Amino acid sequence: MSEPLTENQIQEALANLPGWAFADDTISRTYRFGSFTEAIGFITEMAFACERSNHHPELTNVYSTVTISLNTHDAGGKVTEKDIDLAGKIENLNEKRV
């Protein structure tokens, strides 16, 4: 079982993850793309990183906007290092596309 991070630990980690925010025991970020196809391509690429990490986000897609929310279910729905790590991997994917 993963250990929940404190709010201070989460805020420190988010300092290195631009655009990510912490609220309601979740870290999240919204990405905007030029088209629906770009958004779906990002989701598809992200899915492989999530599967390799065996950690899966809650996500929504509305046309060219993708919102990702992360917390760890086996830690009672709190934010853990698994969430921070996956957010970093998602950020790396985003940086490759710009």
Backbone hydrogen bonds, N-H to C=O, Kabsch-Sander energy under -0.5 kcal/mol:
donor,donor_aa,acceptor,acceptor_aa,energy
5,L,79,V,-3.1
10,I,6,T,-2.4
11,Q,7,E,-2.7
12,E,8,N,-2.3
13,A,9,Q,-2.2
14,L,10,I,-2.6
15,A,11,Q,-1.0
16,N,13,A,-1.6
17,L,14,L,-1.7
20,W,17,L,-1.9
21,A,28,S,-2.3
23,A,26,T,-2.5
26,T,23,A,-1.2
27,I,70,L,-2.3
28,S,21,A,-2.3
29,R,68,I,-2.0
31,Y,66,V,-3.3
33,F,64,S,-2.9
39,A,35,S,-1.9
40,I,36,F,-2.7
41,G,37,T,-2.3
42,F,38,E,-2.2
43,I,39,A,-2.3
44,T,40,I,-2.6
45,E,41,G,-2.4
46,M,42,F,-2.8
47,A,43,I,-2.2
48,F,44,T,-1.1
49,A,45,E,-1.2
50,C,46,M,-2.6
51,E,47,A,-2.4
52,R,48,F,-2.3
53,S,49,A,-1.6
54,N,50,C,-0.7
54,N,51,E,-0.8
55,H,50,C,-2.2
58,E,69,S,-2.5
59,L,57,P,-0.5
60,T,67,T,-2.1
62,V,65,T,-2.4
65,T,62,V,-2.2
66,V,31,Y,-2.5
67,T,60,T,-2.3
68,I,29,R,-2.8
69,S,58,E,-2.9
70,L,27,I,-3.0
72,T,78,K,-3.0
73,H,71,N,-0.6
75,A,72,T,-1.4
76,G,73,H,-1.6
77,G,72,T,-1.8
78,K,72,T,-0.9
81,E,3,E,-0.5
83,D,80,T,-0.7
84,I,80,T,-1.6
85,D,81,E,-2.9
86,L,82,K,-2.2
87,A,83,D,-2.6
88,G,84,I,-2.1
89,K,85,D,-1.9
90,I,86,L,-2.6
91,E,87,A,-2.4
92,N,88,G,-2.1
93,L,89,K,-1.9
94,N,90,I,-2.2
95,E,91,E,-2.7
96,K,92,N,-1.5
97,R,93,L,-0.9
97,R,94,N,-0.7
98,V,94,N,-0.8
98,V,95,E,-0.5
